[in-house]
Amino acid sequence: MNQNYKQIVKWLVYMLMYTLLAVLQTNVIPNITVFDAHANLLPLAAAMVAVLEGGVPGALFGVFAGLYCDALIPPFEVVHTIYFFLSGLLIGQMVTALFKKNFVTAVLCAVVSLTALDFISLLLFYIIPRRAGLDSLLRVTLYEIAFSALLTPLVYWPIRAVNKRWEAAEEGE
């Protein structure tokens, strides 16, 4: 099979997995709360792809993932698109240069990325426009981050399986 074809199939599988996570995020996750907080799986998945694939592929996937999030999570402000692009690039480059591509690295990068995104969202949408108090926002945000972190294995292992499958196919040629 042609190498370009394999790469296209791999990225289509990543996008399909992200779409399935988006369906879970919008239809199932809202029904599950822990201390009034919902898990946020989509930023975790984008960061984990960047960890496993590297900077430029992670940034390009971040654009796809960000557009998806901006379309699903109102208001459409392109915050996710810009953030996922930059975080995918940074995470991918940093991991390639400094860390091993493993579960611990992926979870740490994903949780740090989610934390940064949540605080940027808090600033832009709640604190600067003075829509809500900082105390209640921080409490819910911290619960969301903790709840999301507990679900990281459910996000990481399928993404890692796709990555490993195509790495093995590339080595076999």
Residue pairs with C-beta under 8 A, 6 or more apart in sequence:
3 170
3 173
6 166
6 169
6 170
7 166
10 162
10 165
10 166
11 61
13 162
14 49
14 61
14 159
14 162
15 64
17 45
17 158
17 159
17 162
18 42
18 45
18 46
18 64
18 65
18 68
19 68
21 41
21 42
21 45
21 155
22 42
22 68
22 69
22 72
24 41
25 40
25 41
25 42
25 72
26 72
29 38
29 39
29 40
29 41
30 38
32 38
32 39
34 143
34 146
34 147
35 139
35 140
35 143
36 140
36 143
37 140
37 141
37 143
37 144
37 147
38 144
38 147
39 144
39 147
39 148
39 150
39 151
40 114
40 118
40 144
40 148
41 148
41 151
41 154
41 155
42 65
42 68
42 69
43 69
43 80
43 84
43 110
43 113
43 114
43 117
44 110
44 111
44 113
44 114
44 148
44 151
44 152
44 155
44 156
45 65
45 110
45 155
45 159
46 58
46 61
46 62
46 65
46 66
46 84
46 87
46 88
46 113
47 87
47 88
47 91
47 106
47 109
47 110
47 113
47 114
48 106
48 109
48 110
48 155
48 156
48 159
48 160
49 57
49 58
49 61
49 65
49 88
49 159
50 57
50 58
50 59
50 61
50 62
50 87
50 88
50 89
50 91
50 92
50 95
50 109
51 58
51 91
51 92
51 95
51 101
51 105
51 106
51 109
51 110
52 101
52 106
52 159
52 160
52 163
53 61
53 92
53 163
54 92
54 93
54 95
54 96
55 88
55 89
55 90
55 91
55 92
55 93
55 96
56 89
56 92
57 92
58 88
58 89
58 91
58 92
59 85
59 86
59 88
59 89
59 92
60 88
61 88
62 81
62 83
62 84
62 85
62 86
62 87
62 88
62 89
63 81
63 84
63 85
65 80
65 84
65 88
66 78
66 80
66 81
66 82
66 83
66 84
66 85
67 80
67 81
69 80
69 81
69 84
70 76
70 77
70 78
70 79
70 80
70 81
73 80
77 124
79 120
79 121
79 124
80 117
83 116
83 117
83 120
87 113
87 116
87 117
91 109
91 113
94 109
95 101
95 105
95 109
99 105
103 153
103 156
103 160
106 152
106 156
106 160
107 149
107 152
107 156
110 152
110 155
110 156
111 145
111 148
111 149
111 152
114 145
114 148
114 149
115 145
118 141
118 144
118 145
119 141
122 137
122 138
122 141
125 131
126 132
126 137
127 134
127 137
